[in-house]
Amino acid sequence: GGDLRAAGDLAWPIGLENPWQPESCLGTFYLHEGAVATSSLLVRSRGQGRSHLIDPRTAVPVDNDLVAASVRADTALEAEGLAKATLILGGDQGRALLREKSARGILFGKDGRMR
């Protein structure tokens, strides 16, 4: 996971990490202005495969169809908040939230698919 903020005249190349194979890159995109943040359930856990991320609606570790979310937004604060919220909500509700906030993202499912 990680957060990046870009500003200025240059377009910064950003490599998107494969959450299932962290040493490999899924591709590169260029960020001119704005931010991108990634949140993942694959790196940290609370033991027995339980997520470190707690769903505030239920007060239990997140367990849904997603394992990671990368979100592009205008600010780093917004990108990070939306990445975490999307991961907590799961695929369908997460995509709806990104549409509502006019943000873009790539969601990584437990099934190995990108959405």
N, C-alpha and C positions, 0 to 999 in steps of 0.2 A: 504494500500500500504506500501511498504518499500523496503529497499535495504540492502543486506547483502554481506559481503566478507569473505571468509574462506581461511585459509592458515595453513600449518603445517601438523602434522602427524595424526590428528584426523579427522574423518568424522562427521560433525555436523548435527544433525537431524533438519530439517526445516519443519515446518508445513505449508501447503498451505491452506490459509483461503478461505472459501466459500464466494465469493463476495456478494451473495444474503442473506446470513445468517452469518454475521461476527463473531458470537460467535461459529460457528462450523468449523471444519477442514475437508477439502476434502481428506487429506492424508498427509503422511510424506515421504520426500525423504532425502537422505544424501548427503551433499555437502562437498567434501574433499578439492579441490582447485578450486577457481573461485568465481563467484558472481551470485547472483540472485536479480532481482528487479521486483517489481510489481507496475503498474500504473493503476489507476481506475478512472472512471467517476462517480462512485456511491456515493462517500463520500462528495466531495466538488462540489458545483454548483454556478452559478452566478444568481440564481433566475429563476423562470418559467421553471425549469428543464433543463436549459442550462448549458453546460459543462464549467468548469474552464480552460480546455485545448483548446487553439486556434490553428486551422489549419493554418500554415504559408502560404499555397498556396492560401487560400481564405480570411484570416483574420477574420473568423467567428468561433464560438465554434464548436468543433467536434460533429458530429451527424452521426453515421454510424451503422453498425451491431454489434459493440463490446461495452462492458462496462468495461472490464478490460483485462490486459495482464500481465503475469508473464514470465520473460525471464531469462535464464541461459546463461552466457557468461564468458569469461576469466577474465574480470575486471568489477568492479562496474560501472565505467563510461560507458563502452560498454553496460552492461546489462540495465542500466537506460535509456540510449539513445535509445536502440532498443525497450524497453518496451513502451516508449512514442511514438516513430515513428510508431510502430505497431498499437498502439491505434489510432493514427491519420489516418493512411492509411486504416484501416478496415481489415476485415478478409482475403480476397483473396490476396490483395497486401501486407498485413502484413506478412502472411505466406511466400509469395515469398521473402520478405526482409530477414526473418529469415533463409530461405534456402540459399540465396545468401551469407549471412554473416556466415554461418555454426554455427548458434546459435539455441538453443532449446527453445521452449516456450509453454505455455498453454494460449489459448485465450478464453475468456468468452464472449459469445454472448448475445445480448438483449433477444434472444429467450430462454435463460436458458441453452443452450448447451455449452459444452467445446469442443474446437477444438485443 
